[in-house]
Amino acid sequence: MKQTDPICVPLLASIFLLFLSSTLPAQESDLYGAGGRERGMGATGVAGVKGHSSLYYNPAGLTRTYTLNGRLDISGLFGSPSVSSTNSDFNADAEGEVGSSGFLGIGLASPVSMDECPTCQKDNAMIAHDCPVCGTTLPAAQESAWYDALYWGFWVEFPVTSGTGVQITSDQQNPEWAQYGRASSRLAASVGMGYKVNDWVSVGLSMTLFYISNGVINNEINAFNPGEYSNITVDQGVDFAGSLNLGLLFAVTEDIDLGFCFRSERAGQTNSDSSTKLETVIIGTTTEFLIRSTTGFSPVQVALGIHWEINDDWSVAFDLTWMNWSEYEGPYSFLTTGGGAGATAMPHTPADYSDIIVPRIGVEYIINETWKVRGGYGFRPNPAPDQDGLMNIIDSSSHMVTFGVEYKINQTLYLDGFLQVHIFNEQSTTEDPSRFPVFENQPNPNPPPPLIDIPVDPVVDSWSATGTFFMLGFGFNFVL
């Protein structure tokens, strides 16, 4: 790292403490779910899931996969949040659409051991079941091994766009969408196994790997001269991060299933060497700094679910998920800047999030052999505390309404689509100037005269925010 003027260090540190946030603090599946059927049914799936979607909801659901089947889907996220403020400059610069992100997913799931169905010649599991292709009742294998009760699944998702991003223009600190307003190029993959203990109990284990290839943060800061801004651009990368899912599935009756899933925490860590030039704050000064932040965060979760096939036409699912958000370090980055006598590190400001419980409900109706329709609802409480101005995190409570449809082309191919609408409750705050750090009289044997005894005072602001976000996707499901 380069050594920088000591007078710049506290000033830069204070600016970055207020402005810099990490990218993509939450996993999309935590917010929107996975798979076409599940996302159309209110993101429920702990008890009623099957196929590769089980890798997220409940890996024990892999044991409901009787043939080698796959899915190719594409989904998109877009929204238009609204933020109003007493600062007219902020309103002019910050309102508008967040942008859009597109994702392509590929998944496979299958029994480990299979035998050919005598009617349709499709390979099927070695257990007693009805062939999902032609409906033939198949008996259990006369001779079986322990691995005949094993099932596997694989899923990978990667971006087809560069991701969404919000450029913040601010006199001091303005609110930002901590979970929905930032995304970046990232790769996610899951692998897992399921084991059918008997006709009533199944267990499963899956692992998810997550990699963020890049994330760009653009900030414009006006620290001293009204109307004149300094540009800061940061490129961040993150190593692979992983999590484990452990699931149980119980067939209580022929029509009712109960599910349980434990998901471990996943948190990637960035370590980025970057540089910035503050053209209007400190003329001609360039400094290098190190950023560390927690990104791609997914908290420890415990989910319970029930799936009930009411009759031949109707089925309903209900999930309840506890999320350990109190362990989240927050969307803001750690900063170390300068070298030698000028080196400094800003203390981390706790996010002080709270644990939440997320309820979701979904329903499916089979119109005929060709068409199915779905719907659902979920409520996600706001895990963030009341904002005092030091951290203005827009992450209000949200209502999720979902719709889905499925069209069966033939016995081995069907299409589905879903739409999720996330409606945010309005959140507002008035900044507290006493919460902002003030740096003045910093020790420097040769301070530049223009910056002596100049504090970094916040501009007191009041703001309110609300928004609507949309998740839209289509999938092609097939039996191989």
C-alpha positions in Angstrom: 0.0 0.0 0.0 1.1 3.6 -0.6 1.6 5.9 2.2 -0.8 8.8 2.3 -0.9 12.2 4.0 -2.1 11.6 7.6 -4.6 14.4 7.4 -6.4 12.5 4.6 -6.7 9.3 6.6 -9.4 10.2 9.1 -11.3 12.2 6.5 -11.3 9.3 4.0 -12.1 6.8 6.8 -15.1 8.9 7.9 -16.4 9.2 4.4 -16.1 5.5 3.7 -17.6 4.5 7.0 -20.7 6.5 6.0 -20.9 5.7 2.3 -19.4 2.3 1.5 -21.6 -0.7 1.5 -21.0 -4.3 0.4 -22.7 -5.9 -2.6 -25.5 -8.4 -2.5 -25.8 -9.1 1.3 -28.5 -11.8 0.8 -29.1 -14.8 -1.3 -31.8 -14.7 -4.0 -33.3 -18.0 -2.9 -33.8 -16.7 0.7 -35.9 -13.9 -0.8 -37.6 -15.5 -3.8 -37.2 -19.3 -3.4 -36.1 -21.8 -6.0 -37.7 -23.8 -8.7 -40.8 -22.9 -10.8 -43.6 -24.7 -8.8 -42.3 -23.6 -5.5 -41.7 -19.9 -6.4 -45.2 -19.8 -7.9 -46.6 -21.2 -4.6 -45.4 -18.5 -2.3 -41.8 -19.9 -2.2 -43.0 -22.9 -0.1 -41.4 -26.3 -0.5 -40.0 -27.7 2.7 -42.5 -30.6 2.7 -43.8 -30.8 -0.9 -40.6 -30.3 -3.0 -39.0 -32.8 -5.3 -36.3 -32.7 -8.0 -33.3 -30.4 -7.9 -35.2 -27.7 -6.1 -34.9 -30.0 -3.0 -31.3 -28.9 -2.8 -32.4 -25.6 -1.3 -35.8 -26.3 0.4 -35.2 -29.8 1.8 -32.6 -32.2 0.3 -34.7 -35.2 1.6 -37.1 -34.3 -1.2 -34.7 -35.8 -3.7 -36.2 -39.2 -2.7 -39.4 -38.1 -4.5 -37.5 -38.1 -7.8 -38.4 -41.3 -9.6 -36.7 -40.7 -12.9 -33.7 -38.8 -14.3 -35.2 -35.3 -14.9 -33.9 -31.9 -15.4 -34.8 -28.2 -15.6 -33.6 -25.2 -17.5 -34.9 -21.9 -16.4 -34.3 -18.2 -16.7 -35.5 -15.6 -14.2 -35.2 -11.8 -13.9 -35.4 -9.3 -11.0 -36.4 -5.7 -11.5 -38.0 -3.0 -9.4 -38.7 0.7 -9.0 -38.2 1.9 -5.4 -39.3 5.3 -4.3 -37.3 7.4 -1.9 -38.3 10.9 -0.9 -36.2 13.3 1.2 -36.1 16.8 2.6 -32.9 17.2 0.5 -34.1 18.2 -3.0 -30.7 17.4 -4.6 -31.0 13.8 -3.3 -34.5 13.4 -4.7 -33.3 14.5 -8.1 -30.3 12.2 -8.2 -31.5 9.0 -6.3 -35.0 8.3 -7.4 -35.7 6.0 -10.2 -35.4 2.3 -11.1 -32.9 0.1 -9.5 -32.3 -1.9 -12.7 -32.7 -5.5 -13.7 -30.8 -8.7 -13.2 -31.2 -11.9 -15.2 -30.2 -15.5 -14.1 -29.9 -18.8 -16.0 -30.3 -22.0 -14.0 -29.7 -25.7 -14.9 -30.7 -28.6 -12.6 -30.7 -32.4 -12.6 -32.0 -35.0 -10.2 -32.2 -38.8 -10.3 -32.2 -42.0 -8.4 -28.8 -43.7 -8.2 -30.2 -47.1 -9.3 -32.8 -47.4 -12.0 -34.6 -50.0 -14.1 -36.6 -49.7 -17.2 -40.4 -49.3 -17.1 -41.9 -52.1 -19.2 -44.6 -49.7 -20.7 -42.7 -46.5 -21.6 -39.1 -47.8 -21.5 -38.1 -44.8 -19.3 -35.7 -45.6 -16.5 -37.3 -45.5 -13.0 -36.3 -45.9 -9.4 -36.0 -49.4 -7.9 -38.7 -48.8 -5.3 -42.5 -49.3 -5.6 -44.2 -46.3 -7.2 -46.3 -45.2 -10.2 -44.1 -44.3 -13.2 -44.3 -40.4 -13.5 -44.2 -40.7 -17.3 -46.9 -43.3 -18.2 -48.5 -44.0 -14.8 -47.7 -47.7 -14.7 -47.6 -49.2 -11.2 -44.1 -50.5 -10.7 -43.1 -52.9 -7.9 -40.0 -52.7 -5.8 -36.9 -54.5 -7.1 -36.9 -58.2 -6.1 -33.2 -57.9 -5.2 -32.0 -54.6 -3.8 -28.8 -53.1 -2.4 -28.5 -50.2 0.1 -27.6 -47.8 -2.6 -31.0 -48.4 -4.3 -32.4 -46.0 -1.8 -29.9 -43.2 -2.7 -30.8 -40.2 -4.9 -28.7 -37.3 -6.1 -29.2 -33.8 -7.4 -27.2 -31.0 -9.0 -28.0 -27.3 -9.7 -26.0 -24.3 -11.0 -27.1 -20.7 -11.6 -25.2 -17.9 -13.2 -26.0 -14.4 -14.3 -26.9 -13.5 -17.9 -26.6 -9.8 -17.2 -24.0 -7.7 -15.4 -26.3 -7.2 -12.4 -28.1 -4.3 -10.8 -26.5 -1.4 -9.0 -27.4 1.9 -7.5 -25.2 5.0 -7.8 -25.7 7.1 -4.7 -25.2 10.9 -4.9 -25.2 12.4 -1.4 -24.4 15.5 0.6 -23.7 13.2 3.5 -25.3 9.8 3.8 -28.5 8.8 2.1 -30.6 5.7 2.4 -29.8 2.6 0.3 -31.5 -0.7 -0.3 -29.4 -3.1 1.7 -30.8 -6.3 0.2 -32.7 -5.5 -3.0 -30.9 -2.5 -4.4 -27.5 -4.1 -5.2 -26.5 -7.2 -7.0 -23.5 -8.4 -8.9 -22.1 -11.1 -11.1 -22.1 -14.3 -9.2 -22.1 -18.0 -9.6 -24.0 -20.4 -7.3 -24.0 -24.2 -7.4 -25.5 -27.0 -5.2 -25.0 -30.7 -5.0 -26.7 -33.1 -2.7 -27.8 -36.6 -1.8 -31.1 -38.1 -0.4 -31.7 -41.4 1.3 -35.1 -43.1 1.6 -34.9 -44.8 5.0 -38.3 -46.4 4.6 -41.8 -45.6 3.2 -42.3 -43.0 5.9 -38.9 -41.3 6.5 -36.3 -39.7 4.2 -33.1 -37.8 5.0 -31.0 -35.5 2.8 -27.8 -33.4 2.8 -26.8 -30.7 0.3 -24.0 -28.2 -0.1 -24.2 -24.8 -1.8 -21.1 -23.0 -3.1 -21.4 -19.3 -3.9 -18.9 -17.1 -5.8 -19.2 -13.4 -6.5 -16.9 -12.6 -9.4 -17.2 -8.8 -9.1 -19.2 -6.0 -7.6 -18.9 -2.3 -8.4 -19.8 0.5 -6.0 -20.1 4.0 -7.3 -20.5 6.9 -4.9 -20.5 10.7 -5.4 -19.7 12.6 -2.2 -20.1 16.3 -1.5 -18.2 16.9 1.8 -17.3 20.6 1.6 -18.4 22.4 -1.5 -22.2 22.4 -2.2 -22.9 21.2 -5.7 -19.4 19.8 -6.3 -19.0 16.0 -6.0 -16.1 13.6 -5.6 -16.3 10.3 -7.4 -15.4 7.0 -5.7 -15.5 3.7 -7.5 -14.7 0.4 -5.8 -14.3 -3.0 -7.5 -14.7 -5.9 -5.1 -14.2 -9.7 -5.4 -14.9 -12.5 -3.0 -13.7 -16.0 -2.4 -15.9 -19.1 -2.6 -18.4 -19.3 0.4 -20.4 -22.4 1.2 -23.3 -23.6 3.3 -24.9 -27.0 4.2 -28.5 -28.0 4.2 -29.8 -30.9 6.3 -33.3 -32.1 5.7 -35.9 -34.6 7.0 -39.1 -35.6 5.3 -42.0 -37.5 6.9 -44.9 -39.1 5.1 -47.5 -38.7 7.9 -50.3 -40.1 5.7 -50.8 -40.8 2.1 -51.8 -37.2 1.5 -49.9 -35.2 4.2 -46.1 -34.7 4.3 -44.1 -32.9 7.0 -40.6 -31.4 6.3 -37.8 -30.0 8.3 -34.6 -28.3 7.1 -31.6 -26.7 8.7 -29.5 -24.3 6.7 -26.1 -23.2 7.9 -24.8 -19.6 7.6 -23.0 -18.6 4.4 -20.9 -15.4 4.3 -18.3 -14.5 1.8 -15.5 -12.2 2.7 -14.1 -9.5 0.3 -10.5 -8.5 0.4 -10.0 -5.8 -2.2 -7.1 -3.4 -2.8 -8.5 -0.3 -4.3 -7.6 3.4 -4.9 -9.6 6.6 -5.1 -9.0 10.2 -6.0 -11.0 12.8 -4.2 -10.8 15.6 -6.7 -12.9 18.3 -5.0 -12.3 17.4 -1.4 -8.5 17.1 -1.5 -7.1 18.4 -4.7 -4.9 16.0 -6.5 -4.7 13.4 -3.6 -4.8 9.7 -4.4 -4.8 7.1 -1.7 -4.9 3.3 -1.6 -6.9 1.3 0.9 -8.1 -2.2 1.8 -11.8 -3.1 2.0 -13.1 -6.1 3.9 -16.8 -6.8 3.9 -19.3 -9.6 4.3 -21.2 -10.2 1.1 -23.5 -12.9 -0.3 -24.8 -13.4 3.2 -27.3 -16.0 4.1 -28.2 -16.5 7.8 -28.6 -19.7 9.8 -32.2 -20.9 9.1 -34.5 -23.5 10.5 -37.6 -24.2 8.3 -40.7 -26.3 9.0 -43.3 -27.2 6.4 -46.4 -29.1 5.7 -47.9 -30.2 2.3 -51.4 -31.5 2.0 -53.0 -33.0 -1.1 -56.6 -32.2 -0.3 -58.0 -34.1 -3.2 -57.1 -34.9 -6.8 -57.4 -31.3 -7.8 -56.2 -29.2 -4.8 -53.0 -29.1 -2.7 -51.8 -26.6 -0.2 -48.4 -25.9 1.5 -47.4 -23.9 4.5 -43.8 -23.1 5.5 -42.4 -21.3 8.6 -38.8 -20.2 8.6 -36.7 -18.8 11.4 -33.7 -16.6 10.2 -30.8 -15.8 12.5 -30.2 -12.2 11.2 -28.9 -11.1 14.6 -25.5 -12.6 13.5 -25.3 -10.3 10.4 -22.4 -7.9 10.5 -24.2 -5.5 8.3 -23.9 -4.2 4.7 -21.1 -1.7 5.5 -17.5 -2.5 4.9 -14.4 -2.4 7.0 -11.8 0.0 5.8 -8.0 0.1 6.3 -6.1 2.9 4.5 -2.7 4.4 4.3 0.7 3.0 5.3 3.3 3.7 7.9 2.5 6.5 10.3 -0.7 7.3 8.3 -2.2 3.8 8.5 -5.6 3.6 10.2 -8.6 1.2 10.4 -12.2 2.3 11.1 -14.1 0.4 13.8 -17.0 -1.6 12.6 -20.5 -0.3 13.4 -22.8 -3.1 14.4 -25.8 -3.6 12.2 -27.9 -4.7 15.2 -30.3 -6.8 13.1 -32.9 -9.0 14.8 -34.0 -12.6 14.2 -37.2 -13.0 12.2 -39.8 -15.6 11.4 -41.1 -15.7 7.8 -44.4 -17.4 7.1 -45.4 -18.5 3.6 -48.4 -20.3 2.2 -49.1 -21.7 -1.3 -51.8 -23.4 -3.2 -52.0 -25.4 -6.5 -55.1 -26.3 -8.5 -55.0 -28.9 -11.3 -57.4 -27.7 -14.0 -57.0 -30.7 -16.3 -54.3 -33.1 -17.5 -52.6 -30.1 -19.4 -52.9 -27.1 -17.1 -52.1 -26.3 -13.5 -52.3 -22.9 -11.7 -50.7 -21.7 -8.5 -50.7 -18.9 -6.1 -49.2 -17.9 -2.7 -48.3 -15.3 -0.1 -45.5 -14.6 2.2 -44.6 -12.0 4.8 -41.0 -11.1 5.6 -40.5 -8.9 8.7 -37.8 -6.2 8.6 -34.7 -7.5 10.4 -33.0 -4.1 10.5 -33.5 -1.8 13.5 -34.9 1.6 13.5 -32.5 3.8 11.6 -30.9 6.8 13.3 -29.0 8.3 10.3 -25.6 6.7 11.0 -26.9 3.8 8.9 -29.8 4.4 6.6 -30.7 0.8 5.6 -33.8 0.5 3.5 -35.0 -3.1 4.3 -38.6 -2.6 5.4 -41.1 -5.4 5.9 -42.4 -6.9 2.7 -45.4 -8.7 1.4 -44.9 -11.2 -1.3 -47.7 -12.3 -3.6 -47.0 -15.0 -6.2 -48.7 -16.5 -9.2 -47.7 -19.5 -11.3 -48.9 -21.6 -14.2 -47.8 -25.0 -15.7 -48.5 -26.4 -19.2 -47.8 -30.1 -20.0 -46.7 -30.6 -23.6 -46.3 -34.4 -23.4 -45.4 -37.1 -21.0 -41.7 -36.0 -20.8 -41.8 -32.2 -21.2 -43.7 -29.4 -19.5 -43.3 -25.6 -19.2 -44.0 -23.4 -16.2 -43.8 -19.8 -15.3 -44.1 -17.6 -12.2 -44.4 -14.0 -11.1 -43.6 -12.7 -7.7 -44.6 -9.2 -6.5 -42.8 -7.9 -3.4 -44.5 -4.8 -1.8 -42.6 -2.9 0.8 -44.1 -1.1 3.8 -43.0 2.5 4.0 -40.0 3.2 6.1 -38.9 6.7 7.3 -36.4 8.3 9.6 -34.9 11.6 10.7 -31.1 11.6 11.0 -29.5 12.2 14.3 -26.4 14.5 13.9 -25.0 13.3 17.3 -24.5 9.8 15.8 -22.1 10.9 13.1 -18.4 10.9 13.8 -16.6 14.3 13.6 -12.9 14.4 12.9 -11.1 17.6 13.8 -7.7 18.7 15.1 -6.1 15.5 13.7 -2.4 15.1 14.6 -0.2 16.1 11.7 3.1 17.8 11.9 2.6 19.5 8.5 -1.2 19.9 8.0 -2.3 21.6 4.8 -3.8 24.9 5.8 -7.2 24.5 4.0 -8.1 21.4 6.1 -7.1 22.5 9.6 -9.9 22.2 12.2 -12.5 21.4 9.6 -15.1 18.9 11.0 -17.1 16.5 8.9 -20.6 17.6 10.0 -23.6 15.8 8.7 -26.4 17.5 6.9 -29.5 16.6 8.9 -32.1 15.0 6.6 -35.4 13.2 6.9 -36.4 10.6 4.3 -39.0 8.0 3.6 -38.9 5.0 1.3 -41.1 2.3 -0.2 -41.0 0.2 -3.3 -42.2 -2.7 -5.3 -39.9 -5.4 -6.7 -40.7 -8.1 -9.2 -39.3 -11.6 -9.9 -40.3 -13.2 -13.1 -39.2 -16.6 -14.5 -39.9 -19.4 -17.0 -38.7 -23.0 -17.0 -38.5 -26.1 -19.2 -38.8 -29.4 -17.3 -38.0 -32.7 -19.0 -37.6 -36.4 -18.3 -34.5 -38.0 -19.8 
